[in-house]
Amino acid sequence: MKDIVIGSDIKPGQKTSKKRARMAVSLVYFSMGLAFASWASRIPDIKSALHLSDGVFGSILFALPVGQFLMMPLSGKLVTRFGSHVVLKIALPAYTFALASIGLVQTGWQLALALFLFGVAGNVCNISVNTQGIAAERIYGRPIMASFHGGWSLAGFTGALIGLLLINLKVVPFWHFVVIIAMVWLIIRVNYPYLIRSDADPKKHEPRRKFFMKPDSILLQLGVIGFFSMASEGAMFDWSGVYFKDVVKAPESLVILGYTSFMIMMASGRFVADYMISKIGRKLLMQICGVMISGGLFTAVIFPYLIPSTLAFMLVGLGVSSIVPTVYSAAGKHEKIPPGIALATVSSVSFLGFLMGPPLIGFIAEAFSLRYSYAVIGIFGLGITFMVARVKAFQHR
């Protein structure tokens, strides 16, 4: 991505700056996070309304990451060919329409279909907006990727609060989602003109590649680390509300507390991650984060009570905060592979965690209990700590 233009749709004579472009990119992250958090905040309600068991619900949740995973190869090529700002213009509206469809489901198969479409559109948005983030990081010449993901997490916290309010006001999921969609469209309408345009000529950036070829070893290693992190995130996004309802036995008005506490700390951690990287380096920070993920999940399993579990979920949020932004930033700096393709490669492996994590929890919960399933996911945090020590991309960073 050699040629970068700030404010691709700015009218002649209208001035902009890299600061305004960074704000626009941050708000796109925020919009996507708001949409996803709105779905996550209504998971317990939708599960109960459809009368789904843990095992069946876990299988249905499988549809969202399947949609994301199947779209990944095409997403990278679309972004590389047409540019992330162009792709976002189509993908973001599609993402909001898919969210609205979730609010209209009446059966399990309808939910699975809606989540599949939500995953397809979400992946295109994800690759596009992270390509924007990498371009902005190059403009600034220093790490700022974690702050973008912090905007996504802040939106998760905001979405959780809005969800808590609307749940207590007895607003059904569909009208909840309509309110969110209106907010997202307003944000995008104001900020889209300031997004970054990059040279999108695929012949200039991407060498001819065979359909089947050995993945780049660095990207594969980064993907494995992302896999462990996203499996842990998936456990929190899709099952934290159910965990607080069924295991912690939280009051109905506090069922969302686990998810909210997780999102608060994930957002907070991402806003300080770039500073921490400059102080202690990427390697040590990510190893510490891995320990925090495992420590938090194991604490919630051993002490399944309201206060200990809330504190434990906060620790998990802090742990996962830096992993994915750091992995994506490293992938985007690959010297031989375009950012869109590199991100798609790393995301393909990483999202297997999202693909396998939530359904795995459902199957283990069905066979044993939800507490045991969280203990299994807790092992992944230790996997991050050990894996980072082996990855060459972090040896001198």
Contacts in CASP RR format, 6 or more apart in sequence:
PFRMAT RR
TARGET T0000
AUTHOR 0000-0000-0000
METHOD contacts of the structure
MODEL  1
MKDIVIGSDIKPGQKTSKKRARMAVSLVYFSMGLAFASWASRIPDIKSAL
HLSDGVFGSILFALPVGQFLMMPLSGKLVTRFGSHVVLKIALPAYTFALA
SIGLVQTGWQLALALFLFGVAGNVCNISVNTQGIAAERIYGRPIMASFHG
GWSLAGFTGALIGLLLINLKVVPFWHFVVIIAMVWLIIRVNYPYLIRSDA
DPKKHEPRRKFFMKPDSILLQLGVIGFFSMASEGAMFDWSGVYFKDVVKA
PESLVILGYTSFMIMMASGRFVADYMISKIGRKLLMQICGVMISGGLFTA
VIFPYLIPSTLAFMLVGLGVSSIVPTVYSAAGKHEKIPPGIALATVSSVS
FLGFLMGPPLIGFIAEAFSLRYSYAVIGIFGLGITFMVARVKAFQHR
1 131 0 8 1.000
1 134 0 8 1.000
1 135 0 8 1.000
1 138 0 8 1.000
1 198 0 8 1.000
1 199 0 8 1.000
1 205 0 8 1.000
1 338 0 8 1.000
1 339 0 8 1.000
2 199 0 8 1.000
3 198 0 8 1.000
3 199 0 8 1.000
4 135 0 8 1.000
4 138 0 8 1.000
4 139 0 8 1.000
4 196 0 8 1.000
4 197 0 8 1.000
4 198 0 8 1.000
4 199 0 8 1.000
5 196 0 8 1.000
5 197 0 8 1.000
5 198 0 8 1.000
6 16 0 8 1.000
6 17 0 8 1.000
6 18 0 8 1.000
6 20 0 8 1.000
6 21 0 8 1.000
6 139 0 8 1.000
6 194 0 8 1.000
6 196 0 8 1.000
7 16 0 8 1.000
7 21 0 8 1.000
7 24 0 8 1.000
7 193 0 8 1.000
7 194 0 8 1.000
7 195 0 8 1.000
7 196 0 8 1.000
7 197 0 8 1.000
8 85 0 8 1.000
8 193 0 8 1.000
8 195 0 8 1.000
8 196 0 8 1.000
8 197 0 8 1.000
9 192 0 8 1.000
9 193 0 8 1.000
9 195 0 8 1.000
10 16 0 8 1.000
10 193 0 8 1.000
10 194 0 8 1.000
16 194 0 8 1.000
18 136 0 8 1.000
18 139 0 8 1.000
18 140 0 8 1.000
20 194 0 8 1.000
21 136 0 8 1.000
21 139 0 8 1.000
21 194 0 8 1.000
21 195 0 8 1.000
21 196 0 8 1.000
22 136 0 8 1.000
22 139 0 8 1.000
22 140 0 8 1.000
22 144 0 8 1.000
23 191 0 8 1.000
23 194 0 8 1.000
24 191 0 8 1.000
24 192 0 8 1.000
24 193 0 8 1.000
24 194 0 8 1.000
24 195 0 8 1.000
25 129 0 8 1.000
25 132 0 8 1.000
25 133 0 8 1.000
25 136 0 8 1.000
25 148 0 8 1.000
25 195 0 8 1.000
25 196 0 8 1.000
26 147 0 8 1.000
26 148 0 8 1.000
26 151 0 8 1.000
27 187 0 8 1.000
27 191 0 8 1.000
28 88 0 8 1.000
28 92 0 8 1.000
28 129 0 8 1.000
28 132 0 8 1.000
28 187 0 8 1.000
28 188 0 8 1.000
28 191 0 8 1.000
28 195 0 8 1.000
29 129 0 8 1.000
29 148 0 8 1.000
29 149 0 8 1.000
29 150 0 8 1.000
29 151 0 8 1.000
29 152 0 8 1.000
29 155 0 8 1.000
30 151 0 8 1.000
30 152 0 8 1.000
30 154 0 8 1.000
30 155 0 8 1.000
30 187 0 8 1.000
31 92 0 8 1.000
31 155 0 8 1.000
31 183 0 8 1.000
31 184 0 8 1.000
31 187 0 8 1.000
31 188 0 8 1.000
32 92 0 8 1.000
32 95 0 8 1.000
32 122 0 8 1.000
32 125 0 8 1.000
32 126 0 8 1.000
32 129 0 8 1.000
32 152 0 8 1.000
32 155 0 8 1.000
33 151 0 8 1.000
33 152 0 8 1.000
33 153 0 8 1.000
33 155 0 8 1.000
33 156 0 8 1.000
33 159 0 8 1.000
34 155 0 8 1.000
34 156 0 8 1.000
34 158 0 8 1.000
34 159 0 8 1.000
34 180 0 8 1.000
34 183 0 8 1.000
34 184 0 8 1.000
35 95 0 8 1.000
35 96 0 8 1.000
35 99 0 8 1.000
35 180 0 8 1.000
35 181 0 8 1.000
35 184 0 8 1.000
36 156 0 8 1.000
36 237 0 8 1.000
37 155 0 8 1.000
37 156 0 8 1.000
37 157 0 8 1.000
37 158 0 8 1.000
37 159 0 8 1.000
37 160 0 8 1.000
37 263 0 8 1.000
38 99 0 8 1.000
38 159 0 8 1.000
38 162 0 8 1.000
38 163 0 8 1.000
38 176 0 8 1.000
38 177 0 8 1.000
38 180 0 8 1.000
39 99 0 8 1.000
39 102 0 8 1.000
39 118 0 8 1.000
39 177 0 8 1.000
40 156 0 8 1.000
40 160 0 8 1.000
40 237 0 8 1.000
40 238 0 8 1.000
40 259 0 8 1.000
41 159 0 8 1.000
41 160 0 8 1.000
41 162 0 8 1.000
41 163 0 8 1.000
41 164 0 8 1.000
41 167 0 8 1.000
41 256 0 8 1.000
41 259 0 8 1.000
42 103 0 8 1.000
42 163 0 8 1.000
42 167 0 8 1.000
42 173 0 8 1.000
42 176 0 8 1.000
43 238 0 8 1.000
43 241 0 8 1.000
43 242 0 8 1.000
44 241 0 8 1.000
44 242 0 8 1.000
44 245 0 8 1.000
44 255 0 8 1.000
44 256 0 8 1.000
45 167 0 8 1.000
45 173 0 8 1.000
46 102 0 8 1.000
46 103 0 8 1.000
46 105 0 8 1.000
46 111 0 8 1.000
46 173 0 8 1.000
47 57 0 8 1.000
47 242 0 8 1.000
50 105 0 8 1.000
50 106 0 8 1.000
50 107 0 8 1.000
50 108 0 8 1.000
50 111 0 8 1.000
52 60 0 8 1.000
52 108 0 8 1.000
53 366 0 8 1.000
54 242 0 8 1.000
54 362 0 8 1.000
54 365 0 8 1.000
54 366 0 8 1.000
54 370 0 8 1.000
55 362 0 8 1.000
55 363 0 8 1.000
55 365 0 8 1.000
55 366 0 8 1.000
56 108 0 8 1.000
57 362 0 8 1.000
58 238 0 8 1.000
58 358 0 8 1.000
58 359 0 8 1.000
58 361 0 8 1.000
58 362 0 8 1.000
58 363 0 8 1.000
59 359 0 8 1.000
60 108 0 8 1.000
60 111 0 8 1.000
60 112 0 8 1.000
60 115 0 8 1.000
61 115 0 8 1.000
61 238 0 8 1.000
61 358 0 8 1.000
61 359 0 8 1.000
62 112 0 8 1.000
62 355 0 8 1.000
62 358 0 8 1.000
62 359 0 8 1.000
63 111 0 8 1.000
63 112 0 8 1.000
63 113 0 8 1.000
63 115 0 8 1.000
63 116 0 8 1.000
64 115 0 8 1.000
64 116 0 8 1.000
64 118 0 8 1.000
64 119 0 8 1.000
64 354 0 8 1.000
65 119 0 8 1.000
65 351 0 8 1.000
65 352 0 8 1.000
65 353 0 8 1.000
65 354 0 8 1.000
65 355 0 8 1.000
65 356 0 8 1.000
65 358 0 8 1.000
66 116 0 8 1.000
66 119 0 8 1.000
66 355 0 8 1.000
67 116 0 8 1.000
67 117 0 8 1.000
67 119 0 8 1.000
67 120 0 8 1.000
67 123 0 8 1.000
68 119 0 8 1.000
68 120 0 8 1.000
68 122 0 8 1.000
68 123 0 8 1.000
68 126 0 8 1.000
68 351 0 8 1.000
68 354 0 8 1.000
68 355 0 8 1.000
69 123 0 8 1.000
69 348 0 8 1.000
69 351 0 8 1.000
69 352 0 8 1.000
69 355 0 8 1.000
70 120 0 8 1.000
71 119 0 8 1.000
71 120 0 8 1.000
71 122 0 8 1.000
71 123 0 8 1.000
71 124 0 8 1.000
72 123 0 8 1.000
72 127 0 8 1.000
72 344 0 8 1.000
72 347 0 8 1.000
72 348 0 8 1.000
72 351 0 8 1.000
73 344 0 8 1.000
73 348 0 8 1.000
75 87 0 8 1.000
75 123 0 8 1.000
75 124 0 8 1.000
75 126 0 8 1.000
75 127 0 8 1.000
75 128 0 8 1.000
75 344 0 8 1.000
76 127 0 8 1.000
76 340 0 8 1.000
76 341 0 8 1.000
76 343 0 8 1.000
76 344 0 8 1.000
77 202 0 8 1.000
77 341 0 8 1.000
77 344 0 8 1.000
78 87 0 8 1.000
78 124 0 8 1.000
79 87 0 8 1.000
79 127 0 8 1.000
79 128 0 8 1.000
79 131 0 8 1.000
79 200 0 8 1.000
79 340 0 8 1.000
79 344 0 8 1.000
80 200 0 8 1.000
80 202 0 8 1.000
80 205 0 8 1.000
80 206 0 8 1.000
80 338 0 8 1.000
80 340 0 8 1.000
80 341 0 8 1.000
81 200 0 8 1.000
81 202 0 8 1.000
82 200 0 8 1.000
83 128 0 8 1.000
83 131 0 8 1.000
83 197 0 8 1.000
83 198 0 8 1.000
83 200 0 8 1.000
84 127 0 8 1.000
84 128 0 8 1.000
84 129 0 8 1.000
84 131 0 8 1.000
84 132 0 8 1.000
84 135 0 8 1.000
84 195 0 8 1.000
84 196 0 8 1.000
84 198 0 8 1.000
84 340 0 8 1.000
85 128 0 8 1.000
85 132 0 8 1.000
85 192 0 8 1.000
85 195 0 8 1.000
85 196 0 8 1.000
85 197 0 8 1.000
85 198 0 8 1.000
86 200 0 8 1.000
87 124 0 8 1.000
87 128 0 8 1.000
88 125 0 8 1.000
88 128 0 8 1.000
88 129 0 8 1.000
88 132 0 8 1.000
88 192 0 8 1.000
88 195 0 8 1.000
89 192 0 8 1.000
91 121 0 8 1.000
91 122 0 8 1.000
91 124 0 8 1.000
91 125 0 8 1.000
91 128 0 8 1.000
92 125 0 8 1.000
92 184 0 8 1.000
92 188 0 8 1.000
93 185 0 8 1.000
94 121 0 8 1.000
94 124 0 8 1.000
95 118 0 8 1.000
95 121 0 8 1.000
95 122 0 8 1.000
95 125 0 8 1.000
96 181 0 8 1.000
96 184 0 8 1.000
96 185 0 8 1.000
97 121 0 8 1.000
98 114 0 8 1.000
98 117 0 8 1.000
98 118 0 8 1.000
98 119 0 8 1.000
98 120 0 8 1.000
98 121 0 8 1.000
98 122 0 8 1.000
99 118 0 8 1.000
99 177 0 8 1.000
99 180 0 8 1.000
99 181 0 8 1.000
100 174 0 8 1.000
100 177 0 8 1.000
100 178 0 8 1.000
100 181 0 8 1.000
101 114 0 8 1.000
101 117 0 8 1.000
101 118 0 8 1.000
102 111 0 8 1.000
102 114 0 8 1.000
102 115 0 8 1.000
102 118 0 8 1.000
102 173 0 8 1.000
102 177 0 8 1.000
103 114 0 8 1.000
103 172 0 8 1.000
103 173 0 8 1.000
103 174 0 8 1.000
103 177 0 8 1.000
104 110 0 8 1.000
104 114 0 8 1.000
104 174 0 8 1.000
105 111 0 8 1.000
105 114 0 8 1.000
123 347 0 8 1.000
123 351 0 8 1.000
126 347 0 8 1.000
127 340 0 8 1.000
127 343 0 8 1.000
127 344 0 8 1.000
127 347 0 8 1.000
129 148 0 8 1.000
130 328 0 8 1.000
130 343 0 8 1.000
131 198 0 8 1.000
131 339 0 8 1.000
131 340 0 8 1.000
131 343 0 8 1.000
132 195 0 8 1.000
132 196 0 8 1.000
133 144 0 8 1.000
133 145 0 8 1.000
133 148 0 8 1.000
133 196 0 8 1.000
134 145 0 8 1.000
134 328 0 8 1.000
134 329 0 8 1.000
134 332 0 8 1.000
134 333 0 8 1.000
134 339 0 8 1.000
134 343 0 8 1.000
135 196 0 8 1.000
135 198 0 8 1.000
135 339 0 8 1.000
136 144 0 8 1.000
136 148 0 8 1.000
136 196 0 8 1.000
137 143 0 8 1.000
137 144 0 8 1.000
137 145 0 8 1.000
137 329 0 8 1.000
139 196 0 8 1.000
142 274 0 8 1.000
143 274 0 8 1.000
143 277 0 8 1.000
143 278 0 8 1.000
143 329 0 8 1.000
144 274 0 8 1.000
145 274 0 8 1.000
145 325 0 8 1.000
145 326 0 8 1.000
145 328 0 8 1.000
145 329 0 8 1.000
146 269 0 8 1.000
146 270 0 8 1.000
146 271 0 8 1.000
146 273 0 8 1.000
146 274 0 8 1.000
146 277 0 8 1.000
146 321 0 8 1.000
146 322 0 8 1.000
146 325 0 8 1.000
146 326 0 8 1.000
146 329 0 8 1.000
147 270 0 8 1.000
147 271 0 8 1.000
147 273 0 8 1.000
147 274 0 8 1.000
148 325 0 8 1.000
149 270 0 8 1.000
149 321 0 8 1.000
149 324 0 8 1.000
149 325 0 8 1.000
150 266 0 8 1.000
150 267 0 8 1.000
150 269 0 8 1.000
150 270 0 8 1.000
150 271 0 8 1.000
150 321 0 8 1.000
150 325 0 8 1.000
151 267 0 8 1.000
151 270 0 8 1.000
153 263 0 8 1.000
153 266 0 8 1.000
153 267 0 8 1.000
153 270 0 8 1.000
153 321 0 8 1.000
154 267 0 8 1.000
156 263 0 8 1.000
156 267 0 8 1.000
157 260 0 8 1.000
157 263 0 8 1.000
157 264 0 8 1.000
157 267 0 8 1.000
159 180 0 8 1.000
160 256 0 8 1.000
160 259 0 8 1.000
160 260 0 8 1.000
160 263 0 8 1.000
161 260 0 8 1.000
162 176 0 8 1.000
162 179 0 8 1.000
162 180 0 8 1.000
163 176 0 8 1.000
163 256 0 8 1.000
164 253 0 8 1.000
164 256 0 8 1.000
164 260 0 8 1.000
166 176 0 8 1.000
166 179 0 8 1.000
167 256 0 8 1.000
168 253 0 8 1.000
199 205 0 8 1.000
202 338 0 8 1.000
205 338 0 8 1.000
206 337 0 8 1.000
206 338 0 8 1.000
206 341 0 8 1.000
207 336 0 8 1.000
215 345 0 8 1.000
215 349 0 8 1.000
216 334 0 8 1.000
216 336 0 8 1.000
216 337 0 8 1.000
216 345 0 8 1.000
218 330 0 8 1.000
218 334 0 8 1.000
218 391 0 8 1.000
218 392 0 8 1.000
218 393 0 8 1.000
219 331 0 8 1.000
219 334 0 8 1.000
219 337 0 8 1.000
219 342 0 8 1.000
219 345 0 8 1.000
219 346 0 8 1.000
219 349 0 8 1.000
220 345 0 8 1.000
220 349 0 8 1.000
221 387 0 8 1.000
221 390 0 8 1.000
221 391 0 8 1.000
221 392 0 8 1.000
221 393 0 8 1.000
222 327 0 8 1.000
222 330 0 8 1.000
222 331 0 8 1.000
222 346 0 8 1.000
222 349 0 8 1.000
222 391 0 8 1.000
222 393 0 8 1.000
223 327 0 8 1.000
223 345 0 8 1.000
223 346 0 8 1.000
223 347 0 8 1.000
223 349 0 8 1.000
223 350 0 8 1.000
224 349 0 8 1.000
224 387 0 8 1.000
225 286 0 8 1.000
225 323 0 8 1.000
225 327 0 8 1.000
225 350 0 8 1.000
225 384 0 8 1.000
225 387 0 8 1.000
225 388 0 8 1.000
225 391 0 8 1.000
226 323 0 8 1.000
226 324 0 8 1.000
226 327 0 8 1.000
226 346 0 8 1.000
226 349 0 8 1.000
226 350 0 8 1.000
226 353 0 8 1.000
226 384 0 8 1.000
227 349 0 8 1.000
227 350 0 8 1.000
227 352 0 8 1.000
227 353 0 8 1.000
228 323 0 8 1.000
228 353 0 8 1.000
228 380 0 8 1.000
228 381 0 8 1.000
228 383 0 8 1.000
228 384 0 8 1.000
228 387 0 8 1.000
229 293 0 8 1.000
229 320 0 8 1.000
229 323 0 8 1.000
229 324 0 8 1.000
229 327 0 8 1.000
229 350 0 8 1.000
229 380 0 8 1.000
229 381 0 8 1.000
229 384 0 8 1.000
230 324 0 8 1.000
230 350 0 8 1.000
230 351 0 8 1.000
230 352 0 8 1.000
230 353 0 8 1.000
230 354 0 8 1.000
231 353 0 8 1.000
231 354 0 8 1.000
231 356 0 8 1.000
231 357 0 8 1.000
231 360 0 8 1.000
231 377 0 8 1.000
231 380 0 8 1.000
232 293 0 8 1.000
232 297 0 8 1.000
232 316 0 8 1.000
232 320 0 8 1.000
232 377 0 8 1.000
232 378 0 8 1.000
232 380 0 8 1.000
232 381 0 8 1.000
233 320 0 8 1.000
233 324 0 8 1.000
233 354 0 8 1.000
234 353 0 8 1.000
234 354 0 8 1.000
234 357 0 8 1.000
234 358 0 8 1.000
235 297 0 8 1.000
235 357 0 8 1.000
235 358 0 8 1.000
235 361 0 8 1.000
235 373 0 8 1.000
235 374 0 8 1.000
235 377 0 8 1.000
236 259 0 8 1.000
236 262 0 8 1.000
236 313 0 8 1.000
236 316 0 8 1.000
236 317 0 8 1.000
236 320 0 8 1.000
237 259 0 8 1.000
237 358 0 8 1.000
238 358 0 8 1.000
238 361 0 8 1.000
239 358 0 8 1.000
239 361 0 8 1.000
239 362 0 8 1.000
239 370 0 8 1.000
239 373 0 8 1.000
239 374 0 8 1.000
240 258 0 8 1.000
240 259 0 8 1.000
240 262 0 8 1.000
240 313 0 8 1.000
241 255 0 8 1.000
241 256 0 8 1.000
241 258 0 8 1.000
241 259 0 8 1.000
242 370 0 8 1.000
243 258 0 8 1.000
243 300 0 8 1.000
243 309 0 8 1.000
243 370 0 8 1.000
243 374 0 8 1.000
244 250 0 8 1.000
244 254 0 8 1.000
244 255 0 8 1.000
244 256 0 8 1.000
244 257 0 8 1.000
244 258 0 8 1.000
244 259 0 8 1.000
244 309 0 8 1.000
245 252 0 8 1.000
245 255 0 8 1.000
246 370 0 8 1.000
247 304 0 8 1.000
247 309 0 8 1.000
247 369 0 8 1.000
247 370 0 8 1.000
247 371 0 8 1.000
248 304 0 8 1.000
248 305 0 8 1.000
248 306 0 8 1.000
248 309 0 8 1.000
250 257 0 8 1.000
250 306 0 8 1.000
254 306 0 8 1.000
257 306 0 8 1.000
257 310 0 8 1.000
258 309 0 8 1.000
258 310 0 8 1.000
258 313 0 8 1.000
259 313 0 8 1.000
261 310 0 8 1.000
261 311 0 8 1.000
261 313 0 8 1.000
261 314 0 8 1.000
262 313 0 8 1.000
262 314 0 8 1.000
262 316 0 8 1.000
262 317 0 8 1.000
263 317 0 8 1.000
264 314 0 8 1.000
265 313 0 8 1.000
265 314 0 8 1.000
265 315 0 8 1.000
265 316 0 8 1.000
265 317 0 8 1.000
265 318 0 8 1.000
265 319 0 8 1.000
265 321 0 8 1.000
266 317 0 8 1.000
266 318 0 8 1.000
266 319 0 8 1.000
266 320 0 8 1.000
266 321 0 8 1.000
267 321 0 8 1.000
268 318 0 8 1.000
268 321 0 8 1.000
269 317 0 8 1.000
269 318 0 8 1.000
269 319 0 8 1.000
269 321 0 8 1.000
269 322 0 8 1.000
270 321 0 8 1.000
270 322 0 8 1.000
270 325 0 8 1.000
273 285 0 8 1.000
273 321 0 8 1.000
273 322 0 8 1.000
273 325 0 8 1.000
273 326 0 8 1.000
276 285 0 8 1.000
276 322 0 8 1.000
277 285 0 8 1.000
277 322 0 8 1.000
277 326 0 8 1.000
277 397 0 8 1.000
281 397 0 8 1.000
282 326 0 8 1.000
282 330 0 8 1.000
282 394 0 8 1.000
282 397 0 8 1.000
283 388 0 8 1.000
283 389 0 8 1.000
283 394 0 8 1.000
283 395 0 8 1.000
283 397 0 8 1.000
285 322 0 8 1.000
285 326 0 8 1.000
286 322 0 8 1.000
286 323 0 8 1.000
286 326 0 8 1.000
286 384 0 8 1.000
286 385 0 8 1.000
286 388 0 8 1.000
286 394 0 8 1.000
287 384 0 8 1.000
287 385 0 8 1.000
287 388 0 8 1.000
287 389 0 8 1.000
288 319 0 8 1.000
289 318 0 8 1.000
289 319 0 8 1.000
289 320 0 8 1.000
289 321 0 8 1.000
289 322 0 8 1.000
289 323 0 8 1.000
289 384 0 8 1.000
290 319 0 8 1.000
290 323 0 8 1.000
290 381 0 8 1.000
290 382 0 8 1.000
290 383 0 8 1.000
290 384 0 8 1.000
290 385 0 8 1.000
291 381 0 8 1.000
291 382 0 8 1.000
291 385 0 8 1.000
292 315 0 8 1.000
292 316 0 8 1.000
292 317 0 8 1.000
292 318 0 8 1.000
292 319 0 8 1.000
293 315 0 8 1.000
293 316 0 8 1.000
293 317 0 8 1.000
293 319 0 8 1.000
293 320 0 8 1.000
293 378 0 8 1.000
293 380 0 8 1.000
293 381 0 8 1.000
293 384 0 8 1.000
294 378 0 8 1.000
294 379 0 8 1.000
294 380 0 8 1.000
294 381 0 8 1.000
294 382 0 8 1.000
294 385 0 8 1.000
295 312 0 8 1.000
295 315 0 8 1.000
295 316 0 8 1.000
295 378 0 8 1.000
296 312 0 8 1.000
296 313 0 8 1.000
296 315 0 8 1.000
296 316 0 8 1.000
296 378 0 8 1.000
297 312 0 8 1.000
297 316 0 8 1.000
297 374 0 8 1.000
297 375 0 8 1.000
297 377 0 8 1.000
297 378 0 8 1.000
297 381 0 8 1.000
298 375 0 8 1.000
298 378 0 8 1.000
299 308 0 8 1.000
299 309 0 8 1.000
299 311 0 8 1.000
299 312 0 8 1.000
299 315 0 8 1.000
300 308 0 8 1.000
300 309 0 8 1.000
300 312 0 8 1.000
300 313 0 8 1.000
300 316 0 8 1.000
300 374 0 8 1.000
301 371 0 8 1.000
301 372 0 8 1.000
301 374 0 8 1.000
301 375 0 8 1.000
303 309 0 8 1.000
303 312 0 8 1.000
304 371 0 8 1.000
323 384 0 8 1.000
324 350 0 8 1.000
327 346 0 8 1.000
327 350 0 8 1.000
328 343 0 8 1.000
328 346 0 8 1.000
330 393 0 8 1.000
330 394 0 8 1.000
330 397 0 8 1.000
331 339 0 8 1.000
331 342 0 8 1.000
331 343 0 8 1.000
331 345 0 8 1.000
331 346 0 8 1.000
332 339 0 8 1.000
332 340 0 8 1.000
332 342 0 8 1.000
332 343 0 8 1.000
334 342 0 8 1.000
337 345 0 8 1.000
357 377 0 8 1.000
360 373 0 8 1.000
360 376 0 8 1.000
360 377 0 8 1.000
361 370 0 8 1.000
361 373 0 8 1.000
361 374 0 8 1.000
361 376 0 8 1.000
361 377 0 8 1.000
362 370 0 8 1.000
362 373 0 8 1.000
363 373 0 8 1.000
364 370 0 8 1.000
364 372 0 8 1.000
364 373 0 8 1.000
364 376 0 8 1.000
365 372 0 8 1.000
365 373 0 8 1.000
388 394 0 8 1.000
END
